[in-house]
Amino acid sequence: MIKSIIKGYGYYVPDNVVTNDDLSKLMTTNDEWITERTGIKERRHRKNRIDSEETTAVYAKRAAEKALEKANLTAKDIDFIVFATLSPDYYFPGSGVVLQDLLGCDTIGALDVRNQCSGFVYSMSVADAFIKAGTYKNILVVGAEIHSFGLDFSDEGRGVSVIFGDGAGAVILSATEDENEEGILAINLHSEGKYAEELAVKFGGTKYGWSDRLLTEPEAITKDMLYPLMNGNFVFKHAVTRFPESLMEALNKAGKKPEDLDMFIPHQANLRISQFVQQKMGLPDEKVFNNIQKYGNTTAASIPIALCEALDEGKVKKGDLVCLTAFGSGFTWGSVLFKY
């Protein structure tokens, strides 16, 4: 029986650290206000908001190169790319093909996944399905974001802009028939599109118009269409319900219980959400990994960055039962449960 295992991993964050105090110079806020509401102390931003050399695919390349090195593979060994992002290099094409070129892969397929905060979980599910079907052997799964270029750093936008950071994470998902390897055990994916506009960027799609409207009715393009909008309390209430539901669904599918978990890695949306879910599930501190304090919410990149750090710090070890769970815009949510 073919199974999917994580063979390599890597992440990249820019060197430019932006603290809460730094943001207080751009908008009316302070460290206490941000920390109390989100748990975030700092995040990483691209040094220059407009920089055609430092793109989302470039960040992904840096993370992918580390993953390839740990897997003892080269770019030529990769059969397929699944790239999760909401901040691609271009409106189209997707960043997956850009990454294929940057890495020097063969003319393999590259698929972009637009599921925002749940993007990496959805991407892992796609890769797992391809591997279990026997279609591919080594799939590069990436989550990468550069949020800082498109945030509203004013008092109007502070509720959203203080949350997000830039970065990338990657894993190599590989096929194995080794009976001693368990790999991915359970996956679930969900969506509830009636809440699409509770967390969204409205402009750029067909509903609110794009180039024609920008040229003919520029006055109709308002800030609340251009920048991310989030109904924070509404999102919070749904997230703290869906996170434990999805986690329990994955555990039940695999015949496991919460106490069997060695590590729970939630999407780094808000430290308060993670703490609420941890308490609800009865998980001790040593079984939950959070790094939002350092990086903010990096959307599709948050889970792979956190997974990589947990592995590097020895908090996830060989044979550990790990669950990755995400909730975000769409609304979309889901989990991946695996034995490392």
N, C-alpha and C positions, 0 to 999 in steps of 0.2 A: 504493500500500500504506500503510495507516494504521500509524503508530508512536507509541510513548509517549515523551515527553521530560519532563524536569524543568524546569518553567517558572518556579517560584518556590520559595523555602525560608525557613524561620525557626525559631528555637528560643527557649525561655524556661527559665531556672532561677531559683529563689528567691534572694533576697539573703543569706539566713541561711547562713553558712559554718560547717560543723562539722568541726573538725580532729580528728586522731587523739588529740591531747592532751585535747580536749574530751570525747571518749568515755572516756578513761582515768579521768575523774571519775565516770562512771556504772557502770563495770565494771572488772574486773581485766584491763587491757591496757595497751599503750603504743605509741608511734609506731613503734619498731623492729619490734615483733611484727607489726603490721598491714602496714607497708611491705614487710617481707620476704616475707610470704605472699600479698599481693594487689597491691602496687605503689601502693596508694591512700594519698594524703596528707591529702585532705579530700574532703568531699561537701557537697551542699546539702540542707537540710531545710526543710520548711514551718516557719515560726517557732513556731506553736502546733500541737501534735499534733492537737488537736481544734479545727477551724476550719471552720465550715460555709460560709464565704465563699470560702475558698481551696481549691477542689476540683480534681480531676483535669481536668474539662472546662474550668475557668477557665484552668488552665495551658495546655491545648490551644488555647484561644481566643487567648491571647497569642502563642503560636507561629504559629498560623494567620494572624493579622492581619499578621505580618511577611512570611509567605510570599505572601499576597495582594498586599501592597505591592510586593514584588520582582517578582511576575508581572504587575504592572499590571492586576490584576483586582479585582473587588468580590465580596462574598459572593453576590450575585445571579448571578454568572457560574459558580458552582460547581454541577455537575450531580449530584454524589454525594459521600458522605463514607465513608471507611473508617477506623475508629478502633481502634487496638491498645492494650490496657491489661489489666493484671491487678488494677488498683486503681480500679474504677469508682466514680462518685459514689454509686450505689445498687447493691444486690444485683441488682435489675432495676428500671427499664429500663437499657439500656446508655448509655454516655456519649456515643455518637454523636448521639443525638437531642437531648441536652442542648446539645451543641456547635452543632448546627443552629439551635437557638433562640437561643443566645447570640450567634452571628454574624449572625443575621437573614437566613439563607438562605431561599430559597423552600421549599416543602414537598417537598424532595428526599429521596431515600432515604438512610438512614444505617445502616451495618453495623458492628457491633463484632466484633473478632477477639480471641479468647482463646488466644493462643499464646505468651504470656509473652515470654521473651527473643527468640524468633523472630518475634514478632508483627508487627514492622514489615516484615520480609522477606515474610511471608505476605500482609500488606496490600498491599504493592507488587505482588505477583503478581495479586491480585484486581483491583486497579485497572487493571493492564496488560491483563488479559483483557477487561475491560469496554470499554476504549478500542479495542483491536484488533478487537473485534467490532462496533465502530461504535455501541455503546449510549450512551456518554457521551463528552464532549469535555474537560471539566475536572474532575478528581477530587481532592479534598482527602484526603491520606493523613497520618494523625497517629499518633504514638506518645507516650503521656503516662503518667506514673506519680507517685503520692505514696505512697512506701513507709513514710515515717517514722511514720505513724499506726499501723502494724501490726507493728512490730518489737519484739523482746524485748530491752530494754536492760539485761540482767543478765548475770552470768557464764555462765549456762546458754545464753543466746542469742548470745553475743558472736561466735561463729564465723560467723554469718549477718549479724548486725546491723551489723557494722563495714563490710560490703561495699556496702550499698545506699544510693542517694540519690534525690532527687526532681527532676523536670524534664519537659520536653516538647519535641518536635521535629515539624516538619511540612514536607511538600513538596506542591506542586501538580503533579500528573501530567497532562499535556495531550496531545491528539491532534495529529499533524502528518502531512502527506503530502509534506513538503519532502524532496527527494532528498539534500540536503546534511546532513540530520539523521539520525543513526543510532539514538539513543535506547536503549531496553532491547533487549539482544541475546540474553540467555539467562537462564533462571530454573530453579532446581530446589528442590523441597521434599521433606522426608523426616520420618518419625516412627518411634518405637520405644516403644510404650506399655507394654511390660512393665516399664519402668523408671520408671513414673509416680511411685512413692512415694520415689524416691531424691532428689527435689527437689519438694516439695509443701507446700501448706497443706491439712490433712485436713478441718478442720471447715468446715461451711457447705454441704457437698454431701450427696447422698443416701446415700453409703456410711457415713458416720460420724454422721449425724443432724444435725438443725438445731433448729428452734424447740421441737418436742415434747420432745426429749431435754434441751434446755436448761432447760425448765420442770419436767420430771418427774425427771430424773436429773442435776442440776447437778454432782454430785460425779464423774460420769463424764467430764465435759469437762475434760481436762487441758491443761497448757501446751503439750505437744508436739503437740496437735491444733489449738490456736489460732494458733500462730506458725509461720513458715516453717521447714521442716526440710530440711537438705541434707547428703547424703553427699559431702563435699567431694572426697576423693581419687577416689571412683568417678566423679563428674561430670567432674573434671579429665581422667582417663584417656580417657573417651569423647570429650570436647570436642577434645582434641588429635589425635584420629583423624578425627573427622567434619569439622572445619574444613577441613583440606587436601583431603579427599575431595570436599567440596561445591565448593570453589573450583576444583579441577581439572575437575570435571564441567561447571561453567559455562564455563570456558575452552575445553574440548574441544568443547562444543556450538556455540560461536561460532567455532571454528577458530582459537583464539588460544593463546598460550603464556605461561607466567609472566613471561617477560621483556617481553612486550607490555604488561603492566599498568603503568599510571601511578600508581595508588593502590589499596591494599587497606585497607578500613575494616571491621575485625572488630567484632562485638558486644563491648562493653566489660564483659566478665565478670570478668576477672582479667588483670592485666598479664603475669603469668607464662605464661598460656595464649597470649596474643598473641605474646609473644617466642618461645615454643616453635614456634608455627606459622610465624612469620616465618623462623626458622632452617631449619625443615624445607623450606620453599618456596624458600629462597635469595633472599629479597627484601631489598634494602638498606633502611636506616632511612628514607630519603626517600620510599619507596614504601609505608610503613605508617603509618597515623594512629591514635594513641592519646590519649585525654584522660581515662581512668579515674582518673589521678592527682588530677584536680581535682574530678570529679563522682561518683566511685564507679560502681557498676553501676545504671543507671537503667532496666534491663530493656527494655521496648518502645521507650523514648525514647532509648536509648543510641546506636543507629546514626544516627537522624536528627540528634541533637545533634552527633555527631562529624562527620557529613557537612557540616552547616551551618558548623561551625568550620573545617573543611578548606577549604571554599569561601571563607569570609570571609578566611582567612589566605593565600589564593592558592596553596594546596597542591594544589587541584583546579582546573583551568582548562578552558576551552572546548575540546572535542575529546579530552579525556583519557579513557582507558579505566579505569573504576572498578569494583571488585567489593565488594559489601556481603555479608558472611557472618555468620550467627548460629547459635548452638547454645544450647539451654536446656531448661527443664522440659518434660516430656512423655514421653520426650525428643523434641524437635523440632529440626530444623535445615534450613538452606537458604541459597541465594545469589541475588543479583540482579547481573548483569553489564550495564553500560551505558556508552555513550559520552556524556559530558556535553555 
